[in-house]
């Protein structure tokens, strides 16, 4: 089968590899029907994910059809259409039982697919702990509608949930990339009073206005003043930092009101400074880290009910054999790209 493979920092190649096989009785083999490229894949390519293992097939955003399951798998069967979770989790350890599945203690726990074990920018993928890692797609939901459930949409849902957003709150989202746009939809589920989206790229600012005309959209210039003008208590009640650029960590705490929650969703390329003397007395609560992606079934229900729709984010589609061109488009933000769907059989 064709599989896009991490060779070394700066180098991916499309290789011919054997089809994966079951390794444990809790595995499943999934035939990938649609995949995507994530910014985290670019972090691997650029050498900023030390855990990434050379030789692995990359990719952790995918949907597909179950081909084979281990003898202990209970929730899915061959022929089921499924989403694939970005995280591997056993469901039985202390962290899993508390819903903190990103910190599963299994050796393959957390972000393994496409990082430490073979992922899904391929024709087939092996999914460990399939009962936890796969969710059936409702009949009225297409592959395109379900494509982002296991990663960026799960991240947006988690970020909105842990930000403790209340009705009438002012919420600031820093970054209108794919994850920021998913967070925007999930924030809307919580009925905030207003949502401000900060984005440097004018094309992406225009994209936000198309999909959410009620959002207040602003560039980073004079952002603190803009937020204060459009909030009730001197800043945002909740800030979701999804951009991960040089200045956005500072923007996040500067634009938060006293006693606000600042949720750091972004994956940074380097360390960030927490200037405690400057923020002393603001009494901010910071929440950080990787997504606990254990609400995929609920997200699929919301899609089925018409309450979430991320299909507008798919701006381009490529066949797997042309995935190198797709990466070039995505990495360099060409042609107004937001997300790319990759079809193994295109």
C-alpha positions as CSV (number, residue, x, y, z in Angstrom):
1,X,0.0,0.0,0.0
2,X,1.0,3.6,-0.4
3,X,2.0,5.4,2.8
4,X,3.5,8.9,3.4
5,X,6.5,8.3,5.6
6,X,8.7,10.4,7.9
7,X,12.3,9.8,6.7
8,X,14.2,12.4,8.7
9,X,13.6,16.0,9.8
10,X,12.7,17.9,6.7
11,X,12.0,14.8,4.6
12,X,8.8,12.9,4.0
13,X,8.4,10.3,1.1
14,X,5.5,8.4,-0.4
15,X,6.6,4.7,-0.1
16,X,5.1,1.3,-0.8
17,X,4.6,-0.5,2.5
18,X,2.9,-3.8,3.6
19,X,-0.7,-3.5,4.7
20,X,-0.8,-3.4,8.5
21,X,-1.9,-6.5,10.5
22,X,-3.5,-7.0,13.9
23,X,-0.9,-7.0,16.6
24,X,-3.2,-7.5,19.7
25,X,-6.7,-8.7,20.3
26,X,-7.8,-5.1,20.9
27,X,-6.6,-3.8,17.5
28,X,-8.6,-3.0,14.4
29,X,-7.5,-2.5,10.8
30,X,-9.3,0.4,9.1
31,X,-9.3,1.0,5.3
32,X,-8.9,4.8,5.1
33,X,-11.5,6.5,2.9
34,X,-10.5,10.1,3.6
35,X,-7.7,11.7,5.5
36,X,-6.2,15.2,6.0
37,X,-3.0,17.1,6.8
38,X,-2.6,18.7,10.3
39,X,-0.3,21.4,11.4
40,X,1.2,18.8,13.8
41,X,2.3,16.9,10.7
42,X,4.2,20.0,9.7
43,X,5.8,20.1,13.2
44,X,7.1,16.5,12.6
45,X,8.4,17.4,9.2
46,X,10.2,20.5,10.6
47,X,11.8,18.4,13.4
48,X,10.0,20.0,16.4
49,X,8.4,16.7,17.6
50,X,11.3,14.8,19.2
51,X,9.1,11.8,20.0
52,X,8.3,11.3,16.3
53,X,9.9,8.1,15.0
54,X,11.7,8.0,11.6
55,X,10.1,5.4,9.4
56,X,6.6,5.8,10.6
57,X,3.6,6.6,8.4
58,X,2.4,10.1,9.2
59,X,-1.2,11.3,9.6
60,X,-3.7,11.2,12.4
61,X,-6.8,12.8,10.8
62,X,-8.8,10.2,9.0
63,X,-12.1,8.3,8.6
64,X,-12.6,4.9,7.1
65,X,-14.2,1.5,7.1
66,X,-13.3,-1.3,9.5
67,X,-11.8,-4.3,7.7
68,X,-10.7,-6.5,10.6
69,X,-11.0,-6.5,14.4
70,X,-9.3,-8.4,17.3
71,X,-11.1,-10.9,19.3
72,X,-11.7,-8.6,22.3
73,X,-13.1,-5.7,20.3
74,X,-16.7,-5.2,21.2
75,X,-18.0,-1.9,19.9
76,X,-17.3,-2.1,16.2
77,X,-17.4,-4.7,13.5
78,X,-16.0,-5.1,10.0
79,X,-18.0,-2.9,7.6
80,X,-18.6,-0.1,10.1
81,X,-17.8,3.4,9.0
82,X,-15.7,5.0,11.7
83,X,-13.8,8.1,12.8
84,X,-10.3,7.6,14.2
85,X,-9.3,9.3,17.4
86,X,-5.9,11.2,17.3
87,X,-5.2,9.6,20.7
88,X,-4.6,6.1,21.8
89,X,-6.0,5.3,25.2
90,X,-6.6,2.1,27.1
91,X,-9.8,3.2,28.9
92,X,-8.7,1.5,32.1
93,X,-5.9,3.4,33.8
94,X,-6.3,6.2,36.4
95,X,-6.0,9.0,33.8
96,X,-8.5,7.3,31.3
97,X,-11.0,6.7,34.0
98,X,-10.9,10.4,34.9
99,X,-11.3,11.5,31.2
100,X,-7.7,12.6,30.9
101,X,-7.0,10.3,28.0
102,X,-4.2,12.3,26.6
103,X,-2.1,11.0,29.5
104,X,-3.0,7.3,29.2
105,X,-0.1,5.4,30.8
106,X,-0.1,2.7,28.1
107,X,3.2,2.7,26.1
108,X,1.2,3.6,23.0
109,X,-1.0,6.0,24.9
110,X,-1.6,9.7,23.9
111,X,-0.6,10.9,20.5
112,X,0.8,7.8,18.9
113,X,-0.8,7.5,15.5
114,X,1.3,9.2,12.9
115,X,4.0,10.1,15.5
116,X,5.2,7.0,17.3
117,X,3.3,4.3,15.4
118,X,2.1,4.2,11.8
119,X,-0.7,6.7,11.0
120,X,-3.3,7.2,8.4
121,X,-1.9,9.1,5.4
122,X,-2.0,5.7,3.8
123,X,-4.5,3.2,2.4
124,X,-4.8,1.2,5.7
125,X,-4.1,1.9,9.3
126,X,-3.9,-0.2,12.5
127,X,-5.7,1.3,15.4
128,X,-4.8,0.1,18.9
129,X,-7.5,-0.1,21.6
130,X,-10.1,0.1,18.9
131,X,-13.1,0.2,21.3
132,X,-11.7,3.6,22.5
133,X,-10.1,4.9,19.3
134,X,-13.0,4.3,16.8
135,X,-16.5,5.8,16.7
136,X,-19.3,4.7,14.4
137,X,-20.3,7.4,11.9
138,X,-24.1,7.9,11.8
139,X,-25.7,7.0,8.5
140,X,-26.7,10.6,7.7
141,X,-23.1,11.9,8.2
142,X,-20.7,11.9,5.3
143,X,-17.0,11.2,5.4
144,X,-16.4,14.9,4.8
145,X,-18.6,15.9,7.7
146,X,-16.9,13.4,10.0
147,X,-13.3,14.0,8.9
148,X,-12.1,16.3,11.7
149,X,-14.0,14.6,14.6
150,X,-11.0,12.7,15.9
151,X,-8.6,15.6,16.1
152,X,-9.2,19.3,15.5
153,X,-12.9,19.2,16.1
154,X,-12.3,17.2,19.3
155,X,-9.7,19.8,20.2
156,X,-12.1,22.7,19.7
157,X,-14.8,20.9,21.7
158,X,-12.4,20.1,24.6
159,X,-11.0,23.7,24.6
160,X,-14.5,25.2,24.8
161,X,-15.5,22.8,27.5
162,X,-12.5,23.4,29.8
163,X,-12.8,27.2,29.3
164,X,-16.0,27.1,31.4
165,X,-17.8,29.5,29.1
166,X,-21.0,30.9,30.4
167,X,-23.9,32.5,28.6
168,X,-23.3,36.2,27.9
169,X,-19.5,35.8,28.3
170,X,-17.1,37.6,26.0
171,X,-14.8,34.9,24.4
172,X,-11.6,35.8,22.6
173,X,-10.1,33.2,20.2
174,X,-6.6,33.9,19.0
175,X,-6.0,32.3,15.6
176,X,-8.4,31.4,12.8
177,X,-6.5,28.4,11.5
178,X,-8.4,25.1,11.2
179,X,-8.3,24.4,15.0
180,X,-9.4,27.9,15.8
181,X,-12.3,27.7,13.4
182,X,-13.4,24.4,15.0
183,X,-13.1,26.0,18.4
184,X,-15.3,28.9,17.2
185,X,-18.1,26.5,16.3
186,X,-17.8,24.7,19.6
187,X,-17.7,28.0,21.6
188,X,-21.0,28.9,19.9
189,X,-22.6,25.8,21.4
190,X,-22.2,27.5,24.8
191,X,-24.2,30.7,23.8
192,X,-21.6,33.3,24.7
193,X,-22.6,37.0,24.6
194,X,-20.0,37.8,22.0
195,X,-17.0,36.1,20.3
196,X,-13.9,38.0,19.1
197,X,-11.6,36.3,16.7
198,X,-8.1,37.7,16.2
199,X,-6.3,36.7,13.0
200,X,-3.4,38.3,11.1
201,X,-4.2,36.8,7.7
202,X,-6.9,38.9,5.9
203,X,-8.1,35.9,3.8
204,X,-8.7,34.0,7.0
205,X,-10.4,37.0,8.6
206,X,-12.8,37.1,5.6
207,X,-13.3,33.3,6.0
208,X,-14.5,33.8,9.6
209,X,-17.0,36.4,8.5
210,X,-18.4,34.1,5.9
211,X,-19.0,31.2,8.2
212,X,-19.9,33.3,11.3
213,X,-21.2,36.8,10.4
214,X,-21.8,37.6,14.1
215,X,-18.2,37.1,15.2
216,X,-16.1,40.3,15.8
217,X,-13.0,39.9,13.7
218,X,-9.8,41.9,14.3
219,X,-6.1,41.8,13.4
220,X,-3.5,41.8,16.2
221,X,-2.8,45.5,16.0
222,X,-4.4,47.3,19.0
223,X,-6.0,44.0,20.1
224,X,-6.1,44.8,23.8
225,X,-7.9,48.1,23.2
226,X,-10.4,46.4,20.9
227,X,-11.1,43.7,23.5
228,X,-11.6,46.2,26.2
229,X,-14.0,48.2,24.0
230,X,-16.1,45.1,23.4
231,X,-16.2,43.5,26.8
232,X,-17.9,44.4,30.1
233,X,-15.1,43.9,32.7
234,X,-11.9,45.2,31.1
235,X,-11.1,42.1,29.0
236,X,-12.4,38.7,27.8
237,X,-14.0,36.3,30.2
238,X,-12.3,33.4,28.5
239,X,-9.4,33.4,26.1
240,X,-8.6,30.4,23.8
241,X,-5.0,30.7,22.4
242,X,-5.0,28.6,19.3
243,X,-2.4,30.4,17.2
244,X,0.9,29.5,18.8
245,X,2.9,32.4,17.1
246,X,5.5,34.6,18.6
247,X,3.3,37.1,20.4
248,X,0.0,35.2,21.0
249,X,0.9,33.9,24.4
250,X,1.4,37.5,25.6
251,X,-1.8,38.6,23.9
252,X,-3.8,35.9,25.6
253,X,-3.0,37.0,29.2
254,X,-3.0,40.7,28.3
255,X,-6.5,40.5,26.8
256,X,-8.0,38.5,29.7
257,X,-10.0,40.3,32.4
258,X,-9.0,39.6,36.0
259,X,-10.0,36.1,37.2
260,X,-10.5,34.9,33.6
261,X,-9.6,31.5,32.2
262,X,-6.9,31.4,29.6
263,X,-6.8,28.1,27.7
264,X,-3.7,27.4,25.7
265,X,-4.5,25.0,22.9
266,X,-1.6,26.0,20.6
267,X,1.5,23.8,20.2
268,X,4.5,26.2,20.3
269,X,7.9,25.7,18.6
270,X,9.7,27.0,21.6
271,X,9.4,27.9,25.3
272,X,7.1,30.7,26.4
273,X,7.7,33.2,29.3
274,X,5.1,33.6,32.0
275,X,5.8,37.2,33.3
276,X,4.4,36.8,36.8
277,X,5.4,40.3,38.0
278,X,3.5,41.9,35.1
279,X,0.3,39.8,35.6
280,X,0.4,39.7,39.4
281,X,-3.0,40.5,40.8
282,X,-4.9,39.5,37.7
283,X,-5.5,36.1,39.3
284,X,-5.7,34.3,36.0
285,X,-6.3,30.6,35.6
286,X,-4.3,28.9,32.9
287,X,-5.3,25.6,31.3
288,X,-2.9,24.0,28.9
289,X,-2.0,20.9,27.1
290,X,-3.1,18.3,24.6
291,X,-6.7,17.5,23.8
292,X,-8.5,14.9,25.9
293,X,-10.4,13.5,22.9
294,X,-13.0,11.4,24.6
295,X,-16.2,13.2,23.4
296,X,-16.1,12.0,19.7
297,X,-19.4,10.2,20.0
298,X,-21.1,13.3,21.3
299,X,-19.5,15.4,18.5
300,X,-20.8,13.0,15.9
301,X,-24.3,13.4,17.4
302,X,-24.0,17.2,17.1
303,X,-23.0,16.8,13.5
304,X,-25.9,14.4,12.8
305,X,-28.3,17.0,14.5
306,X,-27.0,19.8,12.3
307,X,-25.4,21.7,15.1
308,X,-21.8,21.4,13.9
309,X,-20.6,21.6,10.3
310,X,-16.9,21.8,9.5
311,X,-17.2,20.9,5.8
312,X,-16.5,24.5,4.7
313,X,-13.0,24.1,6.1
314,X,-12.2,21.6,3.3
315,X,-11.0,23.9,0.6
316,X,-9.0,21.4,-1.5
317,X,-8.9,17.7,-2.2
318,X,-5.9,15.7,-3.4
319,X,-5.3,12.0,-4.2
320,X,-2.8,10.3,-1.9
321,X,-0.4,9.9,-4.8
322,X,-0.1,13.7,-5.0
323,X,0.2,14.3,-1.2
324,X,3.5,16.0,-1.6
325,X,1.9,18.8,-3.6
326,X,-0.9,18.9,-1.0
327,X,1.7,19.4,1.8
328,X,3.3,22.2,-0.2
329,X,0.0,24.0,-0.6
330,X,-0.9,23.6,3.1
331,X,2.5,24.5,4.5
332,X,2.8,27.6,2.4
333,X,-0.9,28.6,2.8
334,X,-1.4,28.9,-0.9
335,X,-4.6,29.5,-2.8
336,X,-6.7,30.3,0.3
337,X,-6.2,26.8,1.8
338,X,-7.8,26.0,5.1
339,X,-7.8,22.2,5.2
340,X,-7.1,19.5,2.6
341,X,-8.9,16.2,2.2
342,X,-6.7,13.4,1.0
343,X,-8.3,10.5,-0.8
344,X,-6.3,7.2,-0.9
345,X,-8.2,6.1,-4.0
346,X,-8.5,9.4,-5.9
